Amino acid sequence: MAAILDEAGFTPLGIKVEHGVLAGGLPPHHSDPFDRMLIAQAQHEGLTIVTADAMIQRYAVAVLA
């Protein structure tokens, strides 16, 4: 599976301490800890989240719905 993702140009993104700190400080719009971590990673790394989850759009993060 890793080879397929690599061939497609995807780069794995590990969880950094900074991501955890950001996730812990996010407003409580979303209660799912995994989604909060994705939001924090996207904010810190300047990434866009692709989702239909309207709750994620309440955060200061780029979203492609």
TORKOL-4160 file (C-alpha; in steps of 0.2 Angstrom, whole numbers, padded with zeros to 4 digits, m for minus):
65
<pt num="1" X="0000" Y="0000" Z="0000"/>
<pt num="2" X="0014" Y="0012" Z="0004"/>
<pt num="3" X="0021" Y="0010" Z="m0013"/>
<pt num="4" X="0005" Y="0014" Z="m0021"/>
<pt num="5" X="0003" Y="0030" Z="m0011"/>
<pt num="6" X="0021" Y="0035" Z="m0015"/>
<pt num="7" X="0019" Y="0032" Z="m0034"/>
<pt num="8" X="0003" Y="0043" Z="m0033"/>
<pt num="9" X="0013" Y="0057" Z="m0025"/>
<pt num="10" X="0006" Y="0056" Z="m0007"/>
<pt num="11" X="0018" Y="0060" Z="0007"/>
<pt num="12" X="0014" Y="0053" Z="0024"/>
<pt num="13" X="0011" Y="0066" Z="0038"/>
<pt num="14" X="0016" Y="0061" Z="0055"/>
<pt num="15" X="0009" Y="0069" Z="0071"/>
<pt num="16" X="0020" Y="0082" Z="0079"/>
<pt num="17" X="0020" Y="0090" Z="0096"/>
<pt num="18" X="0014" Y="0106" Z="0088"/>
<pt num="19" X="m0001" Y="0097" Z="0081"/>
<pt num="20" X="m0006" Y="0090" Z="0098"/>
<pt num="21" X="m0004" Y="0107" Z="0106"/>
<pt num="22" X="m0015" Y="0116" Z="0092"/>
<pt num="23" X="m0028" Y="0102" Z="0093"/>
<pt num="24" X="m0029" Y="0104" Z="0112"/>
<pt num="25" X="m0032" Y="0123" Z="0110"/>
<pt num="26" X="m0045" Y="0122" Z="0096"/>
<pt num="27" X="m0063" Y="0129" Z="0100"/>
<pt num="28" X="m0075" Y="0115" Z="0105"/>
<pt num="29" X="m0085" Y="0115" Z="0088"/>
<pt num="30" X="m0080" Y="0097" Z="0085"/>
<pt num="31" X="m0079" Y="0083" Z="0098"/>
<pt num="32" X="m0071" Y="0070" Z="0087"/>
<pt num="33" X="m0052" Y="0070" Z="0093"/>
<pt num="34" X="m0047" Y="0063" Z="0076"/>
<pt num="35" X="m0055" Y="0077" Z="0066"/>
<pt num="36" X="m0048" Y="0089" Z="0078"/>
<pt num="37" X="m0030" Y="0082" Z="0075"/>
<pt num="38" X="m0033" Y="0084" Z="0056"/>
<pt num="39" X="m0039" Y="0102" Z="0058"/>
<pt num="40" X="m0023" Y="0106" Z="0068"/>
<pt num="41" X="m0012" Y="0097" Z="0056"/>
<pt num="42" X="m0020" Y="0107" Z="0041"/>
<pt num="43" X="m0018" Y="0123" Z="0051"/>
<pt num="44" X="0000" Y="0120" Z="0055"/>
<pt num="45" X="0006" Y="0113" Z="0039"/>
<pt num="46" X="m0005" Y="0125" Z="0028"/>
<pt num="47" X="m0015" Y="0111" Z="0020"/>
<pt num="48" X="m0033" Y="0110" Z="0014"/>
<pt num="49" X="m0045" Y="0097" Z="0021"/>
<pt num="50" X="m0057" Y="0088" Z="0009"/>
<pt num="51" X="m0073" Y="0085" Z="0018"/>
<pt num="52" X="m0092" Y="0087" Z="0018"/>
<pt num="53" X="m0092" Y="0089" Z="0037"/>
<pt num="54" X="m0099" Y="0106" Z="0040"/>
<pt num="55" X="m0092" Y="0107" Z="0058"/>
<pt num="56" X="m0074" Y="0107" Z="0051"/>
<pt num="57" X="m0079" Y="0122" Z="0041"/>
<pt num="58" X="m0082" Y="0132" Z="0057"/>
<pt num="59" X="m0063" Y="0132" Z="0060"/>
<pt num="60" X="m0050" Y="0143" Z="0053"/>
<pt num="61" X="m0044" Y="0130" Z="0040"/>
<pt num="62" X="m0045" Y="0129" Z="0022"/>
<pt num="63" X="m0059" Y="0116" Z="0017"/>
<pt num="64" X="m0063" Y="0109" Z="0000"/>
<pt num="65" X="m0081" Y="0103" Z="0002"/>
